[in-house]
Every structure is written in structure tokens, then in C-alpha cells.
Amino acid sequence: MKDTDGYAVFLFPQALEALGEAVKPYLTESAHGAHVLCTGIDTAGPLIQMSVDGITAEGQALQVQLMVPSSMVRMVVSARGEQAFGFRPRAVATAAAVPANVAASPASDVPAK
């Protein structure tokens, strides 16, 4: 996945069983369960479309579109900007993490509407 930007789509256990061997090449295992890593998703309609980057047997880049019924999806998690996908505590924002122009800006500088 490019720069690890995208989504992790978790399917219900019954969906994994129903899809069987056909879905296994697209699954990534983790401590939190098997999921499909996608570069994009489209959740409009009765099917959820997942765009997955892959490589052919010859080593060429390939983008695959997987579509499954929306009822098979347990959860979609954004995995944007992280080095690795997973669940961990979030860092608490501090004043040092806020850009100086935002932190130093007094409320009186904001024009009244």
C-alpha cells in the first residue's frame, strides 16, 4: 500500500467463512484479526468496493477491485499516515505540538461576525 495510506476493512467471521479461499490472498493477519488493506473504498450501494494494490506473478503492479456485500463488513478503520496499522493509545496534543501561529493567536484577533 502506498505510504500506508488507506483503510483496513474487517469482515465478520461468517463472511470470511462464506468467501473461503477466494478472499485469503487479500487478507492481512494481525493481533486484532484478519483484514483487507485497501488504498480506497466506496461504501455507496449494497456492495462495498475495495481497491487493493497487488503484484502479478511477473512482478508488475496491479490494482484489484474487490466487492462484497456491505452486510459482510464489521468495521472500516482509516490507516492513514501510520508506519504500521494497529491499535495503540493516541498521543495527547501539547502546546508544543500546536503551530506557533495558532497557539499565540489571541481570541481578540478573530473578527466578530
Buried (B, 14 or more C-beta within 10 A) or exposed (E): BEEEEBBBBBBEEEBBEBBEEEBEEBBEEBEEBBBBBBBBBEEEEEBBBBBBBEEEEEEEEEEEEBEBEEEBBBEBBEBEEEEEBEEEEEEEEEEEEEEEEEEEEEEEEEEEE
